[in-house]
Amino acid sequence: MLGSTHGTLTTHFRARVEACGETPRTAVHSTAAPAAEGTDPAAAPVDVSGRPLRADVPDLDRFFRPESVAVIGASDAEGRPNTGITRQLIAWADRVGARLHPVHPTRTSVFGLACHASVADLPEQVDLAVLLVADPLPVIEELAESKVKFAVAFASGFAETGDAGAAAQARLSAAVQRSGLRLLGPNTNLNAFEKFRDDLDGPAIALITQSGHQGRPVYTLQELGIRLSHWAPTGNEADLETSDFISYFAEQPEVGAIACYVEGLKDGRSFLLAADRAARGGVPVVAVKVGRTETGARMAASHTGKLTGADRVVDAAMRQFGVIRVDGLDELQDTAALLARARKPLANGVVVYSISGGTGAHFSDLATEAGLTLPTLTQAKQDELHQWIPEYLNVANPVDNGGHPVGDWRGRKIIDAILADPAVGVLICPITGPFPPMSDKLAQDLVDAAEQSDKLVCVIWGSPVGTEEAYRGTLLGSSRVATFRTFGNCITAVRAYLGHHRFTAAYRSPFEDAPRTPSPSYRKAQALMRPGQQLSEHAAKQLLRAYGIRVPREQLVTSAAAAVRAAGLVGYPVVMKASGPQLAHKTELGLVKVGLTSASQIRDAYRELTDIARYENIPLDGVLVCQMVEKGVEMVVGVTQDDLFGPTVTVGLGGVLVEILNDTTVRVPPFGEDQARAMLGELRGHALLEGVRGAPPADVEALVEVILRVQRMALELGGELAELDINPLMVLPRGQGAVALDALAICR
């Protein structure tokens, strides 16, 4: 006999199961999860701030293929929701070869299986317990005594319902941590126990959803011949979360792609570590992440009770670690299917082949605008194609065959010739509608050619009916042709396919080079920090100096006479600025004077600055007399704290443009020089750095160096620095460096 708290469980069931007469629905959010079985958290590598540098991979084999299963609250009474669930679980256990044990306090058998009154009465230790009860908390404690490995809680009414539910989920999460078992849910469903087709070959899609219904389009891909291997409906993620399943699926040899529907991330760092593991393994992760808009974020929180995070940070983090973000469930299924099944591209060039010049031109416009490369075929290749295509038709790319060659032996010759071009990695053929027998012949030729080629062949079948034999039999019957129903989904999937392989070919985990010990700069900077306070500009610039970021020549003075002496040392012309810990926007208050060229101007400026500060009741630590730096590109570089990911680094056009244009981009540390350069390329105004209208090119190398130094600050001071804003950072002409003209720093 296992366990001992029989009485508590019996009372629990009588009160919750029998009295309610249906599947009870009840409890939350925890940012902590127990360490994976067999791992030593103390031995795991950490970065300079103590955060992990490697994703733990939970051993979920016994979750998906258990040897023994207990169904707590099992029922065979007609009309009870638990009855249908029990019946489905019995069928699932039979498929995976597991022994199933019903548990119910008042029944001796369920569907002909011996039923046990409590967990303590189970005849063996079970791998998985499925909880059909309203309040899983008391059962978790019993399962812990029986050393059950995994549990699933369907009950709702937890963090998705508000503060009281969040508190209940916190208690559940804490109990799970103490227990040593791993929990899926609460607020989950039966998707993990679906029937998957076992007659399909090839790499499979593994599916992760927080809302079970949103995974249905991907699940039904099986009806189109695309294999599905796993489905993890994570629900509220009180313990097991999306990141755990990404890490696990990335290690499974049968998984060709991971498809995710994400409403909210439980922990940003865990997500990045999981995405990093997938990227290192070359396993594509495709995700729909809701929360792009305020309404979407609000609905996601009400559903799963989690932070959706600032969407631009989530978007940047996904892009940074190779997660392919798509907008709709149709894009999720098509993109995941292509990435799971297509071989590695041999070239990045895309050729559009059609029987209509209009169709080819339309698709080519859309593809080019989306960033796909449509190379012009060589004259030799065009001459070859004109053996079978009339001379008056364009075959440079897109290739227009005019229609008639499709119906005879020439059709296959054209396709083979295109695929033989070394610049071509993808052939896309839009078939806007069925026109038998030509469309049937074209579809068969494309399938036959794809079977003989290592290159990707895509078809868009434009018929709204979808019952045609050329579509249902020929195209969907091929494991080598990727078939789509819309132009947009094809372009999205092909762009993701080519982008994924470019990304993984060059990918180096940023965690490999993340700093693990504090730098000498950190020790200098720490002495400057003032917990809970905003630093003055002078102190903030000292912080930058500690990390080797160049600032202007300047002196802090407390008298007009000292200001005149300082100007002589700094060198005219100068800038004078009031400096104090409460000053954030000095220009608006008239506390900045620019272009001062004489001692009298210095004295007048000092009096005016201090008079304004007294009138506005602003305490000063002095007045800065600064070198005046001109003739550069004004940028902004900063650090902010994100609720999910912690410290983030932002780069953009600075000065007054930062608020007018909002032209900024963001990254989550750690990242390398390649990502720092990529940030600059994402800015709408990046051409300013290259030199426009006669201006010299800016010192991009110095700007990249500043970004990396600020990243180091973010990593080392993340727990102490709430915000850093270098604006403007004046990037001087090439070879002359970059100078932080102003800085704001707020300590945590």
C-alpha positions in Angstrom: 0.0 0.0 0.0 1.3 3.4 -1.0 0.8 6.6 1.1 -1.3 7.0 4.2 -3.8 9.9 4.0 -6.8 7.8 3.0 -9.3 9.7 5.1 -8.5 13.1 3.8 -8.8 12.0 0.2 -12.1 10.2 0.8 -13.6 13.3 2.4 -12.3 15.4 -0.4 -14.0 13.3 -3.1 -17.3 13.0 -1.3 -17.4 16.8 -0.9 -16.1 17.7 -4.4 -16.8 14.9 -6.8 -20.1 13.4 -5.8 -21.7 16.5 -4.5 -20.8 18.5 -7.6 -21.8 15.8 -10.0 -19.4 17.0 -12.7 -15.8 17.8 -13.4 -15.0 20.4 -10.8 -13.5 23.6 -12.1 -11.2 25.6 -9.9 -6.9 27.2 -9.3 -2.2 29.9 -10.7 1.1 31.6 -11.4 4.5 30.9 -10.0 7.7 32.0 -11.5 9.7 29.2 -9.9 9.7 25.6 -10.9 11.5 22.7 -9.3 14.7 21.6 -10.9 14.6 18.9 -13.5 15.0 15.4 -12.1 18.6 14.4 -11.9 20.0 17.9 -12.1 22.0 19.8 -9.5 20.9 23.5 -9.7 24.0 24.5 -7.7 26.2 23.0 -10.5 24.4 24.8 -13.4 26.4 27.6 -15.0 25.2 31.1 -14.2 26.0 34.5 -15.6 27.4 37.5 -13.7 24.0 38.3 -12.1 23.4 34.7 -11.0 20.9 33.8 -13.8 21.2 30.4 -15.5 23.0 30.0 -18.7 21.6 26.6 -19.7 18.0 25.3 -20.0 17.2 22.3 -17.8 15.4 19.7 -19.9 12.7 17.9 -17.8 12.5 14.2 -18.5 9.0 14.0 -19.8 9.2 10.6 -21.3 7.0 9.1 -18.6 4.5 11.9 -19.0 3.8 11.2 -22.6 4.3 7.4 -22.4 3.7 6.3 -18.9 3.7 2.7 -17.8 1.0 3.3 -15.2 -1.8 6.0 -14.8 -4.1 6.9 -12.0 -7.4 8.7 -12.7 -8.4 10.5 -9.5 -12.2 11.0 -9.6 -12.8 8.4 -12.3 -16.5 7.8 -13.1 -18.7 5.6 -15.3 -22.0 7.1 -14.2 -24.0 8.3 -17.2 -24.4 12.0 -17.6 -21.3 12.9 -15.6 -18.5 14.9 -17.3 -15.9 12.8 -15.6 -17.4 9.7 -17.3 -16.5 10.9 -20.8 -13.0 12.0 -19.7 -12.4 8.6 -18.0 -13.5 6.8 -21.1 -11.1 8.8 -23.2 -8.2 8.2 -20.8 -8.8 4.5 -20.8 -8.6 4.5 -24.6 -5.4 6.6 -24.5 -3.8 4.4 -21.9 -4.5 1.3 -24.1 -2.9 3.0 -27.1 0.3 3.9 -25.2 0.5 0.6 -23.4 -0.1 2.0 -19.9 -1.9 0.3 -17.0 -4.8 2.5 -15.8 -6.1 2.6 -12.2 -9.4 4.4 -11.5 -9.5 6.1 -8.1 -12.8 7.0 -6.4 -13.8 6.8 -2.7 -17.2 5.2 -3.3 -16.8 2.9 -6.3 -15.4 -0.6 -6.5 -15.1 -0.6 -10.3 -15.2 1.8 -13.2 -15.8 0.6 -16.7 -14.9 -2.9 -15.5 -11.6 -1.9 -14.0 -11.0 -2.3 -10.3 -11.4 1.1 -8.6 -9.4 2.1 -5.6 -10.6 4.3 -2.8 -7.5 6.5 -2.6 -4.1 7.1 -3.9 -2.8 5.2 -0.9 -4.6 2.1 -2.1 -3.0 1.9 -5.5 -1.4 -1.4 -6.2 1.8 0.2 -7.7 3.6 3.4 -8.0 2.2 5.4 -10.9 4.0 7.6 -13.4 1.0 9.9 -14.1 -2.0 11.0 -12.1 -4.9 12.7 -13.8 -6.9 14.8 -11.4 -10.6 15.1 -12.1 -11.3 17.1 -8.9 -12.2 20.7 -8.1 -9.4 21.4 -5.8 -6.1 19.6 -6.7 -4.2 20.9 -3.7 -5.0 18.1 -1.1 -4.4 15.4 -3.8 -1.0 16.9 -4.7 0.1 16.3 -1.1 -1.0 12.7 -1.3 0.6 12.1 -4.6 3.9 13.4 -3.2 3.8 10.7 -0.5 3.2 8.1 -3.1 6.1 9.5 -5.2 4.1 10.0 -8.4 6.2 11.6 -11.1 3.6 13.7 -13.0 0.1 15.0 -12.5 -2.5 16.8 -14.7 -5.0 19.3 -13.1 -7.9 20.3 -15.3 -9.6 22.5 -12.7 -10.1 26.2 -13.5 -10.8 29.1 -11.3 -7.2 30.0 -10.6 -5.0 32.9 -11.7 -7.1 33.5 -14.7 -9.9 34.7 -12.4 -8.2 37.4 -10.4 -6.3 37.9 -7.1 -8.1 35.2 -5.1 -7.5 32.7 -7.9 -3.8 33.8 -8.1 -3.4 33.2 -4.4 -4.9 29.7 -4.8 -2.5 29.0 -7.7 0.4 30.2 -5.7 -0.5 27.7 -2.9 -0.8 25.0 -5.5 2.5 25.9 -7.1 4.3 25.9 -3.7 2.8 22.4 -2.9 4.1 21.1 -6.2 7.6 22.4 -5.6 7.6 20.7 -2.2 6.2 17.5 -3.7 8.9 16.7 -6.2 6.3 15.8 -8.9 5.7 17.9 -12.0 2.3 19.3 -12.7 0.6 20.2 -16.0 -2.1 22.9 -15.5 -4.3 23.9 -13.8 -6.9 25.1 -16.3 -5.7 22.6 -18.9 -7.5 20.0 -21.0 -7.3 16.6 -22.6 -5.2 17.5 -25.6 -2.2 15.6 -24.3 -4.2 12.5 -24.6 -5.5 12.9 -28.1 -5.2 10.1 -30.7 -2.3 10.7 -33.0 -2.1 8.9 -36.4 0.6 6.3 -36.4 0.6 5.6 -40.1 2.4 8.8 -41.1 6.1 9.0 -41.8 8.7 11.8 -41.7 9.6 14.5 -39.2 6.7 15.5 -36.9 5.3 18.7 -35.4 5.2 18.9 -31.6 2.5 21.3 -30.5 2.3 23.5 -27.4 -0.8 25.5 -26.6 -2.1 27.5 -23.6 -5.6 27.4 -25.1 -6.4 23.9 -26.3 -8.8 24.9 -28.9 -6.2 27.1 -30.7 -4.2 24.0 -31.5 -7.0 22.3 -33.5 -5.8 23.6 -36.9 -2.3 22.1 -36.3 -3.8 18.9 -35.0 -5.9 18.5 -38.1 -2.8 18.6 -40.3 -2.7 14.9 -39.8 -5.7 14.6 -42.1 -3.4 16.2 -44.8 -0.7 13.6 -44.2 1.5 15.7 -41.8 2.6 13.9 -38.7 2.0 15.2 -35.2 3.9 13.6 -32.3 3.0 15.5 -29.1 0.5 18.0 -27.8 1.2 19.9 -24.6 -1.7 22.0 -23.4 0.0 24.0 -20.7 -2.9 26.0 -19.3 -2.0 28.3 -16.4 1.5 26.8 -16.0 1.7 26.6 -12.2 4.7 24.3 -12.8 5.4 22.9 -16.2 5.5 25.7 -18.8 6.0 26.4 -22.5 9.7 26.6 -22.0 9.9 23.1 -20.5 8.2 21.6 -23.5 10.3 23.5 -26.0 13.4 22.2 -24.3 12.1 18.7 -24.2 10.8 18.6 -27.8 14.0 20.1 -29.1 15.7 16.9 -27.9 13.3 14.4 -29.5 14.7 12.9 -32.7 11.2 12.6 -34.4 10.4 16.3 -34.0 11.0 18.4 -37.1 9.4 21.6 -35.8 7.7 23.0 -32.7 4.4 24.9 -33.1 3.3 27.1 -30.2 0.2 29.1 -29.3 1.4 31.4 -26.4 -0.9 33.7 -24.5 1.7 34.8 -21.9 5.2 33.8 -20.9 5.7 32.6 -17.4 9.4 33.5 -17.2 11.3 35.3 -20.0 14.7 33.9 -19.1 13.4 30.3 -19.2 11.9 31.0 -22.6 15.1 32.4 -24.0 17.1 29.4 -22.7 14.7 27.0 -24.3 14.7 28.9 -27.6 18.5 28.8 -27.4 18.5 25.1 -27.0 16.2 24.7 -30.0 18.4 27.1 -32.1 21.5 25.2 -31.2 19.8 22.0 -32.3 18.5 23.5 -35.5 14.9 22.8 -34.5 12.5 25.5 -35.7 10.1 27.0 -33.2 7.1 28.7 -34.8 4.8 30.7 -32.4 1.6 32.7 -32.4 2.0 35.1 -29.4 -1.0 37.1 -28.5 -0.8 40.5 -26.8 0.3 42.7 -29.7 -2.4 45.1 -28.8 -3.7 46.4 -25.4 -6.9 44.4 -26.0 -5.1 41.2 -26.8 -2.9 41.6 -23.8 -5.9 42.1 -21.5 -7.7 39.1 -22.9 -4.6 36.9 -22.5 -4.2 37.9 -18.9 -7.8 37.1 -18.2 -7.4 33.7 -19.8 -4.2 32.4 -18.3 -3.3 35.0 -15.6 0.1 35.8 -16.9 2.1 38.8 -17.9 2.1 39.2 -21.7 5.1 41.5 -21.5 5.9 44.6 -23.5 5.1 43.2 -27.0 8.0 44.9 -28.7 10.4 43.3 -26.2 8.8 39.9 -26.7 9.0 40.3 -30.5 12.7 41.3 -30.3 13.5 38.5 -28.0 11.9 35.9 -30.3 13.7 37.3 -33.3 17.0 37.4 -31.4 16.8 33.7 -30.6 15.3 32.5 -33.9 11.7 31.9 -32.8 9.5 32.5 -35.9 6.6 34.6 -34.9 3.5 34.4 -37.1 0.1 36.1 -36.7 -2.6 33.5 -37.3 -3.3 29.9 -36.7 -3.4 29.3 -40.5 0.1 30.7 -40.7 1.2 28.6 -37.7 0.0 25.3 -39.3 1.5 26.1 -42.8 4.8 27.4 -41.6 5.3 24.6 -39.0 4.4 22.0 -41.6 6.9 23.3 -44.1 9.7 23.7 -41.6 9.1 20.2 -40.2 9.3 18.5 -43.6 11.5 20.5 -46.0 15.1 19.7 -46.4 17.9 22.2 -45.9 17.9 24.7 -48.8 20.7 24.5 -51.3 20.3 28.2 -52.4 18.2 31.2 -51.3 16.9 32.1 -54.7 13.2 31.7 -55.4 11.7 31.2 -58.9 8.0 31.8 -59.6 6.6 29.5 -62.3 3.1 29.9 -63.7 0.9 29.5 -66.7 -0.2 33.2 -66.5 2.0 36.3 -66.7 -0.5 38.1 -64.5 -0.3 35.4 -61.8 3.4 35.3 -61.9 3.8 39.1 -61.7 1.3 39.4 -58.8 3.0 36.7 -56.7 6.5 38.0 -57.5 5.5 41.5 -56.3 4.2 40.1 -53.0 7.3 37.8 -52.6 9.8 40.6 -53.3 8.1 43.0 -50.9 8.2 40.3 -48.2 12.0 40.1 -48.6 12.4 36.9 -50.7 15.1 36.9 -53.3 13.9 36.4 -56.9 17.1 36.2 -58.9 17.1 36.9 -62.6 17.9 33.7 -64.4 21.0 33.7 -66.5 20.7 34.3 -70.3 21.8 30.7 -70.8 19.0 29.4 -68.6 16.5 31.6 -70.4 17.7 30.3 -73.7 17.2 26.8 -72.5 13.7 27.5 -71.3 12.8 29.1 -74.6 13.3 25.7 -76.2 9.9 24.8 -74.8 8.3 28.3 -74.1 7.5 30.8 -76.9 10.1 33.5 -77.3 7.7 36.3 -76.7 7.0 35.1 -73.1 9.1 36.3 -70.1 11.2 33.6 -68.5 13.7 35.7 -66.6 11.8 35.1 -63.3 8.9 34.9 -62.9 8.7 32.3 -65.6 5.5 32.4 -67.7 5.0 29.3 -69.9 1.8 30.6 -71.6 -0.3 27.6 -70.7 0.1 25.1 -73.5 3.5 23.6 -72.5 1.8 22.4 -69.3 -0.3 19.9 -71.2 2.4 17.9 -72.8 6.0 16.6 -72.4 7.4 20.1 -72.2 5.9 20.8 -68.8 8.3 18.4 -66.9 11.3 19.6 -69.0 10.6 23.2 -67.9 10.3 22.3 -64.2 13.5 20.2 -64.2 15.5 22.9 -66.0 14.5 25.5 -63.4 15.3 23.2 -60.5 18.7 22.5 -62.1 19.8 26.1 -61.8 22.3 26.4 -58.9 20.9 29.8 -57.9 17.5 28.4 -57.3 16.6 26.9 -53.9 12.8 27.1 -54.1 10.3 26.8 -57.0 6.9 28.2 -56.3 4.0 27.5 -58.7 0.7 29.3 -58.1 -2.2 27.4 -59.6 -5.0 29.9 -59.1 -7.8 27.5 -60.0 -8.4 24.0 -61.3 -8.6 23.7 -65.1 -8.5 19.9 -65.9 -6.7 18.3 -67.6 -3.9 20.9 -67.7 -3.9 21.5 -63.9 -3.9 17.8 -63.2 -0.9 17.3 -65.5 0.9 20.3 -64.0 0.3 19.0 -60.4 1.6 15.6 -61.3 4.7 17.0 -63.0 5.5 19.2 -60.0 5.2 16.2 -57.7 7.3 13.9 -59.9 10.0 16.6 -60.2 10.0 17.2 -56.5 10.6 13.5 -55.8 13.7 13.7 -58.0 15.1 16.9 -56.5 16.6 18.0 -53.3 15.1 21.5 -53.7 11.8 22.7 -52.3 8.8 22.8 -54.5 5.7 24.8 -53.3 2.3 24.9 -54.9 -0.6 27.3 -54.1 -3.8 25.6 -54.9 -6.2 28.5 -55.3 -9.5 26.6 -55.6 -11.9 27.5 -52.8 -13.4 24.0 -53.1 -10.4 21.8 -52.3 -12.1 18.5 -53.3 -10.3 18.2 -56.7 -8.3 15.0 -57.1 -5.2 17.0 -58.3 -5.3 18.7 -54.9 -6.5 15.9 -52.5 -4.8 13.1 -54.2 -1.8 14.3 -56.1 -0.5 17.3 -54.2 -1.5 16.3 -50.6 -0.3 12.8 -51.4 3.2 14.0 -51.9 5.6 14.3 -48.9 8.0 16.4 -51.0 5.7 19.2 -52.3 4.5 21.9 -49.9 1.0 22.8 -50.7 -0.7 26.0 -49.7 -4.1 27.6 -50.2 -3.1 31.3 -50.1 -0.3 33.4 -51.5 0.3 35.0 -48.1 0.7 31.8 -46.2 3.1 30.5 -48.8 5.3 33.6 -48.7 5.3 33.6 -44.9 6.3 30.0 -44.7 9.0 30.2 -47.4 10.5 33.3 -45.9 10.5 31.6 -42.5 12.1 28.4 -44.0 14.9 30.3 -45.7 15.4 32.6 -42.7 15.5 29.8 -40.2 18.3 28.0 -42.1 20.3 31.2 -42.5 19.9 31.9 -38.8 20.9 28.5 -37.5 23.8 28.2 -39.9 25.4 31.3 -38.3 24.0 30.9 -34.8 26.3 30.9 -31.8 24.6 30.8 -28.5 25.0 34.2 -26.7 25.0 32.4 -23.4 28.4 30.8 -24.4 30.1 34.1 -24.0 28.0 35.7 -21.3 30.1 37.2 -18.5 30.2 35.0 -15.4 32.3 37.1 -13.1 32.0 40.9 -12.4 34.4 43.2 -14.3 36.6 45.8 -12.7 34.1 48.3 -14.1 31.4 46.8 -12.0 33.3 47.4 -8.8 33.8 51.1 -9.7 30.2 51.5 -10.7 28.8 49.9 -7.6 30.3 52.6 -5.5 28.4 55.2 -7.5 25.0 53.6 -7.1 22.4 55.1 -4.8 19.5 52.6 -4.1 16.1 54.1 -4.9 17.5 57.4 -6.2 18.0 59.1 -9.6 21.6 60.1 -10.1 22.6 63.5 -11.2 23.9 63.9 -14.8 27.4 64.3 -13.3 27.1 61.0 -11.3 25.5 59.2 -14.3 28.4 60.2 -16.5 30.8 58.9 -13.9 28.9 55.6 -14.2 29.5 55.7 -17.9 33.2 56.5 -17.5 33.5 53.4 -15.2 32.5 51.3 -18.1 34.8 53.0 -20.6 32.1 55.0 -22.4 33.4 58.4 -23.5 31.9 61.6 -22.2 32.8 65.2 -22.9 35.4 67.1 -21.1 33.6 68.7 -18.2 33.8 70.1 -14.7 31.2 70.4 -11.9 31.3 73.8 -10.3 29.5 75.6 -7.5 30.3 79.3 -8.2 30.4 81.6 -11.2 34.2 82.2 -10.8 34.8 78.4 -10.8 32.7 78.2 -13.9 34.8 80.7 -15.7 38.0 78.8 -14.7 36.4 75.5 -15.8 35.5 77.0 -19.2 39.1 77.9 -19.8 40.2 74.4 -19.0 37.5 72.7 -21.0 37.9 75.0 -24.0 35.5 77.4 -25.6 32.7 77.2 -26.8 31.1 75.4 -23.8 27.7 74.1 -22.7 26.5 74.8 -19.2 23.9 72.6 -17.5 22.3 72.4 -14.1 23.1 69.1 -12.4 21.0 67.5 -9.7 19.5 64.2 -8.7 15.9 65.3 -9.5 16.6 66.7 -13.0 15.3 64.6 -15.9 14.3 67.1 -18.5 16.7 70.1 -18.2 16.0 71.7 -21.6 12.3 72.2 -20.9 13.1 74.0 -17.7 15.6 76.3 -19.3 18.5 74.6 -17.4 20.8 74.2 -20.4 22.9 76.9 -22.1 24.6 76.1 -25.4 27.5 77.8 -27.3 28.9 80.1 -24.6 32.1 81.8 -25.8 33.1 84.3 -23.1 33.6 84.7 -19.4 30.7 87.2 -19.2 28.4 84.7 -20.8 29.6 82.0 -18.4 28.9 84.2 -15.3 25.4 85.2 -16.7 24.6 81.6 -17.5 25.6 80.4 -14.0 23.4 83.0 -12.3 20.4 82.2 -14.6 20.7 78.5 -14.1 20.9 78.7 -10.3 18.1 81.2 -10.1 15.8 78.9 -12.1 16.7 76.0 -9.9 15.9 78.0 -6.7 12.6 79.3 -8.2 11.6 75.7 -9.2 12.8 74.4 -5.8 15.2 72.0 -7.5 18.2 70.9 -5.5 21.5 71.0 -7.4 24.8 69.4 -6.8 26.4 72.1 -9.0 26.6 73.3 -12.6 28.3 71.4 -15.3 30.7 73.2 -17.7 31.0 70.9 -20.7 32.9 70.6 -23.9 30.6 71.4 -26.8 30.5 68.5 -29.3 28.9 69.1 -32.7 28.7 67.5 -36.1 27.6 64.0 -35.5 24.5 61.7 -35.5 22.5 61.9 -32.3 21.5 58.5 -31.0 20.0 57.1 -27.8 21.2 54.0 -26.0 19.5 52.9 -22.8 18.6 50.2 -20.4 15.2 49.5 -19.1 13.7 46.7 -16.9 11.1 44.4 -18.5 8.7 42.5 -16.3 9.4 39.2 -18.2 13.0 39.5 -19.4 14.7 41.7 -16.9 17.2 44.3 -18.2 16.9 45.2 -21.9 19.0 47.4 -24.1 17.4 50.0 -26.4 19.0 51.8 -29.4 17.5 54.4 -31.6 17.7 57.9 -33.1 18.3 60.3 -30.3 18.0 64.0 -29.4 14.5 65.4 -30.0 13.9 62.7 -32.7 13.6 60.0 -30.1 10.1 61.2 -29.0 9.0 62.5 -32.4 9.9 59.4 -34.5 10.1 56.7 -31.8 12.6 55.0 -34.1 14.1 52.5 -31.6 14.8 48.8 -31.4 15.5 46.5 -28.4 17.5 43.4 -27.4 17.6 41.2 -24.3 21.1 40.6 -23.0 23.2 38.6 -23.5 23.9 39.3 -27.2 26.9 39.6 -29.4 28.3 42.1 -31.8 26.2 40.6 -34.6 23.0 41.5 -32.8 24.3 45.0 -31.9 24.8 45.6 -35.7 21.5 44.1 -36.5 19.8 46.6 -34.2 21.2 49.5 -36.2 20.0 47.9 -39.4 16.4 47.7 -38.0 16.2 51.4 -37.5 14.1 53.3 -40.1 16.7 56.1 -40.0 19.8 53.9 -40.2 20.8 55.6 -43.4 21.8 58.7 -41.3 24.7 56.6 -40.0 25.9 55.9 -43.5 26.0 59.6 -44.4 23.3 61.5 -46.2 23.2 64.8 -48.2 26.9 65.2 -48.1 27.4 64.3 -44.4 30.3 61.9 -43.7 29.6 58.3 -42.6 29.3 58.0 -38.8 31.6 55.9 -36.6 29.4 52.8 -36.5 32.2 50.8 -34.9 32.3 53.2 -31.9 28.5 53.0 -31.7 28.5 49.2 -31.6 31.2 49.3 -28.9 29.0 51.6 -26.8 26.0 49.3 -27.2 28.1 46.3 -26.0 29.4 48.3 -23.1 25.9 49.3 -22.1 24.9 45.7 -22.4 27.7 44.8 -19.9 26.2 47.4 -17.6 22.8 45.9 -18.0 24.1 42.4 -17.1 26.2 43.4 -14.2 24.0 46.1 -12.7 20.6 44.6 -13.7 19.6 44.2 -10.1 20.7 47.7 -9.1 20.0 49.8 -12.2 16.3 50.5 -13.0 16.9 52.7 -16.0 19.7 54.2 -18.0 19.2 56.8 -20.8 22.2 58.1 -22.8 20.6 60.8 -24.9 22.1 62.1 -27.0 25.0 59.9 -27.7 26.8 61.9 -30.4 28.3 59.5 -33.0 31.1 61.4 -34.7 32.4 60.9 -38.2 34.1 57.6 -38.9 37.2 57.1 -36.9 36.4 59.8 -34.3 34.3 57.8 -31.8 31.1 58.5 -29.9 30.5 60.8 -27.0 27.7 60.6 -24.4 26.5 64.2 -24.1 23.9 63.5 -21.5 22.9 60.6 -19.3 20.1 59.8 -16.8 20.4 56.9 -14.4 17.8 55.6 -11.9 18.9 53.1 -9.3 16.6 50.4 -8.0 
